[in-house]
């Protein structure tokens, strides 16, 4: 797998690499404020008691690995606080984290997130369309897991591609309950013996939604519990860089093979729908400063029924009403609000043109960089 590095301060960042070792120690060795997003699928501390069998007597392949076992809740809490603190140090000021868990651990993780300084933005329920049945019949079928999405700190300017998620959801706002299937069929990675390569492999569809919604191409995504590499695989396809940390050699081997077969989508396919709120803000006065419109020039409403004159300070005046393009438009229409950019027009060569055309021209010159 081709590896590239990015310099963070004086230290190179090992991009698109799976690092061997304890996640806390490895994170502490990486440069501060160097990653855009952390996706973490930590041990759930399932506290299993005895074997679980199906009704016909066969044994369920449950999570009983040593990495998921802790001596006590206190030990698990200490581990959680330590890795969360290490991850927070690595996040850029506008960075964010996703942590996934079950009822066994997610409430303890949520408290630790807040205690460590993160600011919770949402909890998202992953509702499994094909959950494992409850064989003992003593509890509800456990058909969901919970993800917590948090910014590095309160007021952080995190990435949220609202329009892209809305497009993924057939034009409807993306809700906080996601119905997606467990890994099955060809997506479920197997060992040479036909056994699951990892007991808690997450579906690529889940990571696709997370990364499309909360990162941009070229962002660096860190997964401190890399497993068999779902985060890295989806990041690579979507044109994001990743750093994986995994201490289990068997998982690293599977992940390396998996990543070697992944191809990045072409540049055009990586583009996603963007929100108008993400576009740079252009004051109306900038059109006056640049000579696109002149003081004294008359603007008319799109329906031609209202008119106002442009003033040198970027305000309008009409019928003894003075104010911004939005305020004057609202006053003339007797409306509580008005989008002046689409309401007002100017004339050139006998044609009536919305002033928003001039705003878009300036944005194009800026390369649509968000401010």
C-alpha positions in Angstrom: 0.0 0.0 0.0 1.4 3.4 -1.0 2.1 5.6 1.9 2.5 9.4 2.0 3.5 11.7 4.7 2.2 15.1 5.7 4.3 17.4 7.9 2.6 18.6 11.1 5.0 21.1 12.7 8.4 19.4 12.5 7.0 15.9 12.6 5.9 13.8 9.6 2.4 12.3 9.8 2.3 8.7 8.7 -0.7 8.8 6.3 -2.5 5.7 4.9 -0.6 3.5 7.3 -1.6 0.9 9.9 0.5 1.5 13.0 1.3 -1.4 15.4 1.0 -0.9 19.1 -1.1 0.3 22.0 -3.5 3.0 20.8 -2.8 5.4 23.6 1.0 5.1 23.3 0.9 5.5 19.5 -1.5 8.5 19.7 0.8 10.2 22.2 3.7 9.8 19.7 1.8 11.6 16.9 1.9 15.4 16.4 -0.8 17.5 18.2 -3.7 19.0 16.1 -2.9 16.9 13.1 -6.1 15.0 12.3 -9.6 16.2 11.2 -11.7 13.3 12.4 -11.5 10.4 14.8 -13.7 7.4 14.3 -13.4 5.0 17.2 -14.9 1.5 17.7 -13.5 0.7 21.1 -13.8 -2.5 23.1 -17.4 -2.7 24.4 -16.6 -4.5 27.6 -19.5 -6.9 27.0 -19.2 -8.7 30.4 -20.3 -12.0 28.9 -21.1 -14.8 31.4 -20.8 -18.3 30.0 -21.4 -19.6 26.5 -24.4 -18.6 24.4 -26.1 -21.3 22.4 -28.8 -21.3 19.7 -32.0 -23.3 20.3 -30.7 -26.3 18.3 -27.6 -26.4 20.5 -24.9 -24.8 18.3 -22.7 -22.2 20.0 -23.0 -18.5 19.0 -19.7 -16.9 17.9 -19.8 -14.1 20.5 -17.1 -11.5 21.4 -14.9 -13.2 24.0 -11.5 -11.9 22.9 -9.0 -10.7 25.5 -9.0 -7.2 24.1 -12.7 -6.8 25.2 -12.1 -7.9 28.8 -11.5 -5.5 31.7 -11.1 -6.3 35.4 -13.8 -3.8 36.4 -15.9 -0.8 35.4 -13.3 1.4 37.0 -10.5 -0.1 34.8 -12.6 0.4 31.7 -13.4 4.0 32.6 -9.7 4.8 33.2 -8.9 3.3 29.8 -11.7 5.2 28.1 -10.6 8.6 29.6 -7.0 8.0 28.6 -7.6 7.1 25.0 -10.2 9.9 24.6 -7.7 12.5 26.0 -5.0 11.2 23.6 -7.4 11.5 20.6 -8.5 15.0 21.6 -4.9 16.2 21.6 -4.6 15.0 18.0 -7.7 16.8 16.7 -7.4 20.1 14.9 -9.4 23.0 16.4 -12.3 22.2 14.1 -12.0 18.5 14.5 -14.6 16.0 15.7 -15.0 12.4 16.9 -17.4 9.6 16.4 -17.5 6.8 19.0 -19.7 3.7 18.5 -20.9 1.4 21.3 -23.6 -0.8 22.7 -25.7 -0.5 25.9 -22.8 -2.2 27.7 -20.4 0.8 27.3 -21.9 3.8 25.5 -23.2 5.6 28.5 -19.9 5.4 30.3 -18.2 6.6 27.1 -20.6 9.5 26.8 -19.8 10.7 30.3 -16.1 10.3 29.7 -16.4 12.4 26.5 -17.9 15.3 28.3 -15.5 15.0 31.2 -12.6 15.1 28.8 -13.8 18.4 27.2 -15.6 17.2 24.1 -18.9 18.8 23.1 -21.6 16.3 22.1 -23.4 17.2 18.9 -25.7 14.2 18.3 -26.2 10.6 19.2 -27.1 8.5 16.2 -28.8 5.2 16.5 -27.6 2.5 14.0 -30.7 0.3 13.7 -29.7 -3.0 12.3 -32.1 -4.3 9.6 -30.9 -7.9 10.2 -30.0 -8.2 13.9 -28.9 -11.3 15.7 -32.0 -12.9 17.4 -32.2 -13.1 21.2 -31.8 -16.8 21.6 -32.5 -17.0 25.4 -35.8 -15.1 25.1 -35.1 -13.2 28.3 -34.6 -9.7 26.9 -35.5 -7.6 23.9 -33.6 -8.4 20.7 -30.6 -6.1 20.7 -31.3 -4.5 17.3 -29.2 -1.3 17.5 -25.9 0.4 18.5 -25.4 4.0 19.4 -22.8 6.4 17.9 -21.9 9.7 19.6 -20.7 12.6 17.4 -18.8 15.3 19.3 -16.7 18.3 18.4 -13.3 18.8 20.1 -14.8 21.7 22.1 -17.9 23.8 22.5 -18.3 26.2 19.7 -15.9 24.3 17.4 -16.3 24.8 13.6 -16.7 21.2 12.8 -17.5 19.9 9.3 -21.1 19.0 8.6 -22.1 18.3 5.0 -25.8 18.7 5.5 -26.8 18.9 1.8 -24.7 15.8 1.0 -26.5 13.8 3.6 -29.8 15.1 2.5 -29.0 14.0 -1.1 -28.1 10.5 0.2 -31.5 10.4 1.9 -33.6 11.1 -1.3 -33.8 14.8 -0.6 -35.0 14.5 3.0 -33.1 15.7 6.1 -30.9 12.9 7.4 -32.3 11.8 10.7 -30.4 10.5 13.7 -31.7 6.9 13.3 -29.9 5.0 10.5 -31.3 1.7 9.2 -28.4 -0.3 7.8 -27.7 -4.0 7.7 -24.9 -5.9 9.6 -22.0 -7.1 7.6 -23.0 -10.2 5.6 -22.2 -12.0 2.5 -19.1 -10.9 0.5 -18.5 -7.9 2.7 -17.9 -10.1 5.8 -14.2 -10.8 5.9 -13.3 -14.4 6.6 -10.1 -16.2 7.6 -8.7 -19.1 5.6 -10.7 -21.4 7.9 -13.9 -19.7 7.0 -14.3 -18.0 10.4 -15.1 -14.3 10.9 -11.9 -12.3 10.6 -13.2 -9.9 13.2 -16.3 -10.4 15.5 -17.4 -6.8 15.3 -16.6 -5.7 11.7 -18.7 -2.7 10.8 -20.5 -2.3 7.5 -18.9 0.0 4.9 -22.3 1.8 4.5 -22.1 3.0 8.1 -18.6 4.6 7.5 -19.6 6.0 4.2 -22.4 8.0 5.8 -20.1 9.2 8.6 -17.3 10.3 6.3 -19.4 11.9 3.6 -21.3 13.8 6.4 -18.4 15.0 8.5 -15.2 15.1 6.4 -14.0 16.5 3.1 -11.6 15.0 0.5 -8.0 15.3 1.7 -9.0 15.3 5.4 -7.1 13.0 7.8 -9.2 10.4 9.6 -7.7 8.5 12.6 -9.1 5.1 13.8 -7.4 4.1 17.0 -9.1 0.6 17.0 -8.6 -0.2 13.3 -9.5 -3.9 13.3 -9.8 -5.2 9.8 -9.8 -1.7 8.3 -13.3 -0.6 7.4 -12.5 3.0 8.2 -9.4 3.0 6.1 -11.2 1.2 3.2 -14.0 3.8 3.0 -11.6 6.7 3.6 -9.4 5.5 0.7 -12.4 5.2 -1.6 -13.7 8.6 -0.7 -10.3 10.4 -1.1 -9.6 10.9 2.6 -6.3 10.1 4.2 -6.3 7.7 7.2 -4.2 6.6 10.0 -5.0 3.2 11.6 -3.7 1.9 14.9 -4.1 -1.9 15.6 -2.1 -4.0 18.1 -3.4 -7.4 16.9 -1.2 -8.8 14.1 -4.0 -11.0 12.6 -6.3 -8.0 12.1 -3.5 -5.9 10.6 -2.7 -8.6 8.1 -6.4 -8.8 7.0 -6.6 -5.0 6.8 -3.5 -4.7 4.7 -4.8 -7.1 2.1 -8.2 -5.4 2.1 -6.7 -2.0 1.6 -4.5 -3.1 -1.2 -7.6 -4.0 -3.3 -9.4 -0.7 -2.7 -9.5 2.0 -5.4 -10.1 5.7 -4.9 -13.2 7.1 -6.6 -12.4 9.5 -9.4 -12.2 13.2 -8.6 -15.6 14.1 -10.1 -17.3 11.3 -8.1 -15.8 12.6 -4.9 -17.7 15.9 -5.1 -20.7 16.2 -2.8 -23.6 18.6 -2.5 -22.7 21.6 -0.5 -24.8 23.9 1.7 -25.3 27.6 0.8 -24.4 28.3 4.4 -20.9 26.9 3.7 -20.3 29.4 0.9 -18.3 32.5 1.7 -20.4 35.4 2.9 -20.3 38.4 0.5 -21.5 41.7 1.9 -23.7 43.7 -0.5 -21.4 46.6 0.0 -18.6 44.7 -1.7 -20.5 45.0 -5.0 -20.4 48.8 -4.5 -16.7 48.9 -3.6 -15.8 46.9 -6.7 -17.9 49.1 -9.0 -20.2 46.3 -10.0 -23.1 48.6 -8.9 -22.9 52.3 -8.5 -24.2 54.7 -5.8 -27.5 56.2 -7.1 -28.2 53.2 -9.3 -31.8 51.9 -9.2 -32.6 48.4 -8.3 -36.0 46.9 -9.0 -37.8 43.9 -7.5 -38.0 40.7 -9.6 -41.7 41.4 -10.3 -40.9 45.0 -11.2 -43.3 46.5 -8.7 -40.7 48.0 -6.2 -37.7 50.1 -6.7 -34.8 51.4 -4.5 -31.6 53.4 -4.9 -28.2 52.2 -4.0 -26.3 54.2 -1.5 -22.5 54.5 -1.1 -22.5 52.6 2.2 -24.2 49.5 0.7 -27.7 50.3 2.0 -30.8 51.0 -0.1 -33.4 53.8 0.2 -37.0 53.7 -1.1 -40.2 55.4 0.0 -38.6 56.8 3.2 -37.3 53.3 4.1 -33.5 52.9 4.5 -31.7 49.7 5.4 -30.0 46.6 4.0 -31.1 44.9 0.8 -33.1 42.5 3.0 -34.6 45.1 5.3 -35.8 47.3 2.5 -37.2 44.4 0.5 -39.1 43.1 3.6 -40.5 46.6 4.3 -41.8 47.2 0.8 -43.4 43.8 0.7 -44.9 44.1 4.2 -43.2 40.8 5.0 -41.3 39.7 8.2 -38.2 38.8 6.2 -36.8 39.0 2.6 -33.8 37.5 0.8 -32.6 40.6 -0.8 -30.2 38.7 -3.1 -33.0 37.0 -5.0 -35.5 39.9 -4.5 -33.5 42.8 -6.1 -32.4 43.1 -9.8 -30.3 45.6 -11.8 -30.4 46.4 -15.5 -27.6 46.0 -18.1 -28.1 46.4 -21.8 -31.8 46.4 -21.4 -31.8 43.1 -19.5 -33.0 42.6 -15.9 -30.5 40.6 -13.9 -30.7 39.4 -10.2 -28.0 40.9 -8.0 -27.2 37.4 -6.8 -25.3 36.9 -10.2 -22.7 39.4 -9.0 -22.3 37.7 -5.7 -21.8 34.3 -7.4 -19.2 36.0 -9.6 -17.2 37.1 -6.6 -17.5 33.6 -5.0 -16.2 32.0 -8.2 -13.2 34.3 -8.1 -12.6 33.1 -4.5 -12.8 29.5 -5.5 -15.9 29.0 -3.2 -13.7 28.9 -0.1 -15.8 28.9 3.1 -14.9 31.8 5.4 
